[in-house]
Amino acid sequence: MSDKTPSLFGGAMIIAGTVIGAGMFANPTATSGVWFAGSVAVLLYTWFSMLSSGLMILEVNTHYPHGASFDTMVKDLLGRGWNVVNGLAVAFTLYLLTYAYIFVGGDLTAQGLGSLTGSEVGLPAGQLVFFGVLAACVWISTRLVDRFTSILIGGMVLAFVWATGGLVAGVKLPVLLDSNAAAGTEYWIYVAAALPVCLASFGFHGNVSSLLKYFGGNAPKVSTALKTGTLIALVIYVLWQLAIQGNLPRNEFAPVIAAGGQVSVLIETLSAFVPTGSMGEILAVFGYMAIASSFLGVTLGLFDYIADLFKWDDSAAGRTKTAAVTFLPPLVCCLLFPTGFVTAIGYVGLAASVWAAIIPAMLLYRARRKFGAGKGYRISGGAFLMVWVFVFGLANIAAQVLSQLEWVPVFKG
């Protein structure tokens, strides 16, 4: 396969790999209040809205040169003020996620290297190994990210099926439907806690410009990659919800919620109701591959955003400068302040609501006024879809703020 014909499968894997991060482990806990039917509804609503906003970015992006990212589009269509707001939101989200992935991935790498060598490996060493290998992939080319991510996604699917196959097959309908709940039990009052977590589980928008450049401006091909990649993620999320919420009763979620959805606590609690065997070890492998693939996808989007922001070209010198600005700040912060992201990570959904929902709707509205209908790629839905995505962004901001202030009901199990 030549460089002129990158595979659609590879593009879809970049999107799926970016979307399916370790955050998926938080979904069953965050949606335990609305339970299975409610969680599927929220996931479908979020998937459709986030996919629509991504396709909006794609349509707008087709009016600009290959390699143009948010900085070029927002500055041209919405002005410098909105560009500053959007730039801060993009940088905050992508840098913080990179920071978090280096920390968690580095910790797992250190443990793995320690097991292989039979000696203790420090956290900084693990972080440098994890960071060095994956950052080099992004610096070399999108094509290498494509191939590496495809391998990781394949491994993730195998690990996921191995870990949850028995759970899915043994789902208990009374548990899944919460049949033993007391009369008058309420579910939808807890939707505010579920929305921001599900939004964070479908973030890929920084990769739209990267894929359009990678596919040589073939917008329909990028559109198919976005739809396929996000659909793969949606199926895995729903199966994961089915595996957990079909076996662990809703009224037994208290210890899992108290532990913030920690996987080890989730598996320990689940083991009282169904045999879990080596599920913990397999999910640890799954989680590691999910973190690695998300790191590749997130940093690829950040890399191309930085290149567009500073107008650095695709030469070795240009990519090296871009890599330095992309990778060094989160690496240095992670080495100096290894747990500093814990406080700020709760606001990722808030920032993502701005640049992955509100801004795309505004961009599309202004782009169609400026460029007209044209003959190129065009997302269907018209003004209705723009309003839908804009309101989706506002709803998530409101849910995030109200949850942080504890002004909405919080499910405790």
C-alpha positions as CSV (number, residue, x, y, z in Angstrom):
1,M,0.0,0.0,0.0
2,S,1.5,3.3,-1.0
3,D,1.6,6.5,1.0
4,K,-1.0,7.9,-1.4
5,T,-3.6,5.4,-0.4
6,P,-3.8,5.2,3.4
7,S,-6.4,2.6,4.5
8,L,-9.9,3.4,5.6
9,F,-9.4,0.7,8.3
10,G,-6.4,2.5,9.7
11,G,-8.2,5.8,9.9
12,A,-11.1,4.2,11.7
13,M,-8.7,2.6,14.1
14,I,-7.1,6.0,14.9
15,I,-10.5,7.3,15.8
16,A,-11.5,4.2,17.8
17,G,-8.2,4.1,19.6
18,T,-8.5,7.8,20.5
19,V,-12.1,7.4,21.8
20,I,-11.7,4.1,23.8
21,G,-9.5,5.3,26.6
22,A,-9.2,4.1,30.2
23,G,-12.1,6.4,30.9
24,M,-14.5,3.7,29.7
25,F,-14.0,2.1,33.1
26,A,-15.7,5.1,34.7
27,N,-18.9,4.7,32.5
28,P,-20.7,1.9,34.5
29,T,-20.1,3.9,37.7
30,A,-21.1,7.3,36.3
31,T,-24.2,5.8,34.8
32,S,-25.2,3.6,37.7
33,G,-27.9,6.1,38.7
34,V,-29.7,6.0,35.4
35,W,-28.9,2.2,35.1
36,F,-28.7,0.2,31.9
37,A,-31.6,1.5,29.8
38,G,-30.7,5.1,30.8
39,S,-27.0,4.5,30.2
40,V,-27.6,3.2,26.6
41,A,-29.8,6.2,25.9
42,V,-27.2,8.6,27.2
43,L,-24.4,6.8,25.2
44,L,-26.5,6.9,22.0
45,Y,-27.3,10.6,22.5
46,T,-23.7,11.5,23.2
47,W,-22.4,9.3,20.3
48,F,-24.8,10.9,17.8
49,S,-24.1,14.4,19.0
50,M,-20.3,14.0,19.1
51,L,-20.2,12.3,15.7
52,S,-22.3,15.1,14.3
53,S,-20.0,17.8,15.7
54,G,-17.0,15.9,14.3
55,L,-18.6,15.8,10.9
56,M,-19.3,19.6,11.2
57,I,-15.6,20.2,11.7
58,L,-14.9,18.0,8.7
59,E,-17.2,20.1,6.4
60,V,-15.7,23.4,7.6
61,N,-12.1,22.0,7.3
62,T,-12.7,21.2,3.6
63,H,-12.7,24.9,2.9
64,Y,-9.1,25.3,4.1
65,P,-5.7,24.0,3.0
66,H,-4.6,20.5,4.1
67,G,-3.1,20.8,7.6
68,A,-5.3,23.7,8.7
69,S,-6.7,22.9,12.1
70,F,-8.8,24.7,14.7
71,D,-6.6,27.8,15.0
72,T,-7.0,28.7,11.3
73,M,-10.7,27.9,11.1
74,V,-11.8,29.6,14.3
75,K,-9.7,32.7,13.7
76,D,-11.1,33.1,10.2
77,L,-14.7,32.4,10.9
78,L,-15.3,33.4,14.6
79,G,-12.5,36.0,15.2
80,R,-9.6,36.3,17.6
81,G,-11.7,36.4,20.8
82,W,-13.3,33.0,20.1
83,N,-10.0,31.7,18.9
84,V,-8.4,32.5,22.3
85,V,-11.3,30.8,24.1
86,N,-11.1,27.8,21.8
87,G,-7.3,27.6,21.9
88,L,-7.3,27.5,25.7
89,A,-10.0,24.8,25.8
90,V,-8.2,22.7,23.2
91,A,-4.8,23.1,24.9
92,F,-6.2,22.5,28.4
93,T,-8.0,19.3,27.3
94,L,-5.3,17.7,25.1
95,Y,-2.3,18.7,27.3
96,L,-4.1,17.4,30.4
97,L,-5.0,14.1,28.8
98,T,-1.5,13.7,27.5
99,Y,-0.2,14.4,31.1
100,A,-2.6,11.9,32.5
101,Y,-1.8,9.2,30.0
102,I,2.0,9.6,30.6
103,F,1.4,9.2,34.3
104,V,-0.9,6.2,34.2
105,G,0.9,4.5,31.2
106,G,4.3,5.2,32.8
107,D,3.2,3.6,36.0
108,L,2.0,0.4,34.2
109,T,5.1,0.4,32.1
110,A,7.3,0.5,35.2
111,Q,5.4,-2.4,36.8
112,G,5.7,-4.4,33.6
113,L,9.4,-3.7,33.2
114,G,9.9,-4.6,36.9
115,S,8.2,-8.0,36.4
116,L,10.3,-8.7,33.3
117,T,13.6,-7.7,34.9
118,G,12.9,-9.0,38.4
119,S,13.9,-5.7,39.9
120,E,12.1,-2.5,40.9
121,V,11.8,0.1,38.1
122,G,11.1,3.7,39.2
123,L,8.0,5.6,38.0
124,P,10.1,8.2,36.1
125,A,11.9,5.5,34.1
126,G,8.6,3.9,33.2
127,Q,7.2,7.2,32.1
128,L,10.2,8.0,29.9
129,V,10.0,4.5,28.2
130,F,6.2,4.8,27.6
131,F,6.5,8.4,26.4
132,G,9.6,7.8,24.3
133,V,8.2,5.0,22.2
134,L,4.8,6.5,21.5
135,A,5.9,10.1,21.0
136,A,8.4,8.8,18.4
137,C,5.6,7.2,16.5
138,V,3.7,10.5,16.4
139,W,6.8,12.5,15.4
140,I,7.7,10.0,12.5
141,S,4.3,10.0,10.8
142,T,0.5,9.6,10.9
143,R,0.9,6.4,9.0
144,L,3.0,4.8,11.8
145,V,0.3,5.9,14.3
146,D,-2.3,4.2,12.0
147,R,-0.4,0.9,12.0
148,F,0.5,0.9,15.7
149,T,-3.1,1.8,16.7
150,S,-4.6,-0.9,14.5
151,I,-2.4,-3.5,16.4
152,L,-3.4,-2.0,19.8
153,I,-7.1,-2.0,18.9
154,G,-6.9,-5.7,17.7
155,G,-5.3,-6.6,21.1
156,M,-7.9,-4.6,22.9
157,V,-10.8,-6.4,21.2
158,L,-9.3,-9.8,22.0
159,A,-8.6,-8.8,25.6
160,F,-12.1,-7.3,26.0
161,V,-13.9,-10.4,24.6
162,W,-11.7,-12.7,26.7
163,A,-12.4,-10.7,29.9
164,T,-16.1,-10.0,29.4
165,G,-17.4,-12.8,27.1
166,G,-18.6,-14.9,30.1
167,L,-20.2,-12.0,31.8
168,V,-22.1,-10.9,28.7
169,A,-23.3,-14.5,28.1
170,G,-24.4,-14.8,31.7
171,V,-26.3,-11.5,32.0
172,K,-29.3,-11.7,34.4
173,L,-32.3,-9.9,33.2
174,P,-33.7,-9.0,36.6
175,V,-30.4,-7.3,37.4
176,L,-30.1,-5.6,34.0
177,L,-33.7,-4.3,34.3
178,D,-33.4,-3.6,38.1
179,S,-36.6,-5.6,38.6
180,N,-36.1,-5.7,42.4
181,A,-36.0,-2.0,42.8
182,A,-38.5,-0.5,45.2
183,A,-41.6,1.1,43.8
184,G,-41.1,4.7,42.8
185,T,-37.4,4.3,42.3
186,E,-36.1,7.3,40.2
187,Y,-33.4,7.0,37.5
188,W,-33.4,10.1,35.3
189,I,-32.7,12.5,38.2
190,Y,-29.1,11.2,38.0
191,V,-28.5,12.0,34.3
192,A,-26.4,15.1,35.1
193,A,-23.6,12.9,36.5
194,A,-23.6,10.7,33.4
195,L,-23.5,13.2,30.6
196,P,-20.0,14.7,31.1
197,V,-18.4,11.3,31.6
198,C,-20.0,10.0,28.4
199,L,-18.9,13.1,26.5
200,A,-15.3,12.6,27.6
201,S,-15.7,9.0,26.3
202,F,-16.3,10.2,22.7
203,G,-13.5,12.7,22.2
204,F,-11.8,12.5,18.8
205,H,-12.3,16.0,17.4
206,G,-8.6,16.9,17.4
207,N,-8.0,14.2,14.9
208,V,-10.4,15.4,12.2
209,S,-7.9,17.8,10.6
210,S,-5.2,15.2,10.9
211,L,-7.2,12.6,9.1
212,L,-8.3,15.0,6.3
213,K,-4.6,15.8,5.7
214,Y,-3.7,12.1,5.9
215,F,-6.3,11.1,3.4
216,G,-5.3,13.9,1.0
217,G,-8.5,15.9,1.3
218,N,-10.8,12.9,0.7
219,A,-13.7,14.1,3.0
220,P,-16.1,11.2,2.3
221,K,-13.4,8.7,3.3
222,V,-12.7,10.7,6.5
223,S,-16.5,10.7,7.2
224,T,-16.6,7.0,6.9
225,A,-13.6,6.6,9.2
226,L,-15.3,8.8,11.8
227,K,-18.5,6.9,11.7
228,T,-16.8,3.5,11.8
229,G,-14.4,4.3,14.5
230,T,-17.0,5.9,16.8
231,L,-19.4,3.1,16.2
232,I,-16.8,0.5,17.2
233,A,-16.4,2.5,20.4
234,L,-20.1,2.7,21.0
235,V,-20.5,-1.1,20.6
236,I,-17.7,-1.8,23.1
237,Y,-19.1,0.7,25.6
238,V,-22.6,-0.9,25.4
239,L,-21.2,-4.4,25.8
240,W,-19.2,-3.2,28.8
241,Q,-22.3,-1.7,30.4
242,L,-24.1,-5.0,29.7
243,A,-21.4,-7.1,31.3
244,I,-21.2,-5.0,34.5
245,Q,-24.8,-3.8,34.9
246,G,-26.2,-7.1,33.9
247,N,-24.4,-8.9,36.7
248,L,-23.7,-6.4,39.5
249,P,-27.0,-5.2,41.1
250,R,-27.6,-1.4,41.2
251,N,-28.0,-1.4,45.0
252,E,-24.5,-3.0,45.3
253,F,-22.6,-0.2,43.6
254,A,-21.9,1.8,46.8
255,P,-18.3,0.5,47.3
256,V,-17.5,1.0,43.6
257,I,-18.8,4.6,43.6
258,A,-16.9,5.3,46.9
259,A,-13.7,4.2,45.2
260,G,-14.4,6.4,42.1
261,G,-14.9,3.5,39.8
262,Q,-11.5,1.9,40.5
263,V,-11.3,-1.3,38.4
264,S,-9.9,-3.5,41.2
265,V,-12.8,-2.5,43.5
266,L,-15.3,-3.0,40.7
267,I,-14.0,-6.6,40.0
268,E,-13.9,-7.4,43.8
269,T,-17.5,-6.3,44.2
270,L,-18.6,-8.1,41.1
271,S,-16.9,-11.3,42.2
272,A,-19.5,-11.7,45.0
273,F,-22.1,-12.3,42.3
274,V,-20.3,-14.0,39.4
275,P,-16.9,-15.8,39.0
276,T,-14.4,-13.2,37.7
277,G,-11.3,-15.5,37.4
278,S,-8.4,-13.7,35.8
279,M,-10.6,-10.8,34.7
280,G,-8.5,-8.3,36.6
281,E,-5.3,-9.2,34.9
282,I,-6.9,-9.2,31.4
283,L,-8.6,-5.9,32.0
284,A,-5.2,-4.5,33.1
285,V,-3.8,-5.5,29.7
286,F,-6.8,-4.0,28.0
287,G,-6.5,-0.8,30.0
288,Y,-2.8,-0.5,29.1
289,M,-3.5,-0.8,25.4
290,A,-6.4,1.6,25.7
291,I,-4.1,4.2,27.3
292,A,-1.4,3.7,24.7
293,S,-3.9,4.0,21.8
294,S,-5.5,7.1,23.3
295,F,-2.2,8.7,23.9
296,L,-1.3,8.2,20.2
297,G,-4.7,9.7,19.0
298,V,-4.8,12.6,21.4
299,T,-1.2,13.6,20.8
300,L,-1.6,13.3,17.0
301,G,-4.5,15.8,17.2
302,L,-2.4,18.1,19.5
303,F,0.6,17.8,17.3
304,D,-1.3,18.9,14.2
305,Y,-3.0,21.7,16.2
306,I,0.4,23.0,17.3
307,A,1.8,22.8,13.8
308,D,-1.2,24.8,12.5
309,L,-0.9,27.3,15.3
310,F,2.8,28.1,14.7
311,K,2.6,27.4,10.9
312,W,5.5,24.9,11.1
313,D,5.9,22.8,8.0
314,D,6.1,19.0,7.7
315,S,9.9,18.9,7.3
316,A,12.1,17.1,9.8
317,A,13.0,20.4,11.4
318,G,9.3,21.6,11.4
319,R,8.1,18.3,12.9
320,T,10.8,18.4,15.6
321,K,9.8,21.9,16.7
322,T,6.2,20.8,16.8
323,A,7.0,17.6,18.7
324,A,9.0,19.7,21.3
325,V,6.0,22.0,22.0
326,T,3.6,19.0,21.9
327,F,5.4,16.6,24.2
328,L,7.8,18.4,26.5
329,P,5.4,20.5,28.6
330,P,3.2,17.5,29.7
331,L,6.3,15.3,30.2
332,V,8.1,17.8,32.4
333,C,4.9,18.5,34.4
334,C,4.3,14.8,34.9
335,L,7.9,14.2,36.1
336,L,7.8,17.2,38.5
337,F,4.1,17.0,39.6
338,P,3.1,13.3,39.1
339,T,-0.3,13.6,40.7
340,G,-1.2,17.2,39.9
341,F,-3.8,16.3,37.2
342,V,-6.2,14.8,39.7
343,T,-7.8,18.1,40.6
344,A,-8.0,19.5,37.1
345,I,-9.1,16.2,35.3
346,G,-12.7,16.8,36.5
347,Y,-12.9,19.9,34.2
348,V,-11.9,18.1,31.0
349,G,-15.5,17.5,30.1
350,L,-16.3,21.2,30.6
351,A,-13.5,22.4,28.3
352,A,-14.3,19.6,25.7
353,S,-17.9,20.8,25.6
354,V,-16.7,24.1,24.3
355,W,-14.4,23.0,21.5
356,A,-16.0,19.7,20.6
357,A,-19.7,20.8,20.6
358,I,-20.4,24.6,20.8
359,I,-17.5,25.7,18.6
360,P,-18.2,23.2,15.8
361,A,-21.8,24.3,15.6
362,M,-20.8,27.9,15.4
363,L,-18.1,27.2,12.8
364,L,-20.5,25.4,10.5
365,Y,-23.1,28.2,10.7
366,R,-20.5,30.8,9.8
367,A,-18.8,28.7,7.1
368,R,-22.1,28.1,5.3
369,R,-22.8,31.9,5.4
370,K,-19.3,32.6,4.1
371,F,-18.8,29.8,1.5
372,G,-22.3,29.0,0.5
373,A,-23.6,25.5,-0.4
374,G,-20.7,24.6,-2.7
375,K,-20.2,21.2,-4.4
376,G,-17.9,19.6,-1.8
377,Y,-18.6,17.5,1.3
378,R,-21.7,18.6,3.2
379,I,-23.2,17.1,6.4
380,S,-27.0,16.7,6.3
381,G,-29.2,18.1,9.0
382,G,-29.1,21.8,8.4
383,A,-29.9,24.4,11.0
384,F,-31.7,21.8,13.2
385,L,-28.5,19.7,13.7
386,M,-26.5,22.9,14.5
387,V,-29.0,23.8,17.2
388,W,-29.0,20.2,18.4
389,V,-25.2,20.1,18.8
390,F,-25.0,23.6,20.3
391,V,-27.7,22.7,22.9
392,F,-25.8,19.4,23.6
393,G,-22.7,21.4,24.5
394,L,-24.7,23.8,26.8
395,A,-26.4,20.8,28.5
396,N,-23.0,19.2,29.2
397,I,-21.6,22.4,30.6
398,A,-24.7,22.8,32.8
399,A,-24.4,19.2,34.0
400,Q,-20.7,19.6,34.8
401,V,-21.2,22.8,36.8
402,L,-24.3,21.6,38.6
403,S,-22.5,18.3,39.5
404,Q,-19.4,20.1,40.7
405,L,-21.6,22.4,42.9
406,E,-23.6,19.4,44.1
407,W,-26.8,21.1,43.1
408,V,-28.1,17.9,41.4
409,P,-28.9,14.5,43.0
410,V,-25.9,12.2,43.2
411,F,-26.4,8.4,43.2
412,K,-24.5,6.7,46.1
413,G,-25.5,3.1,45.5
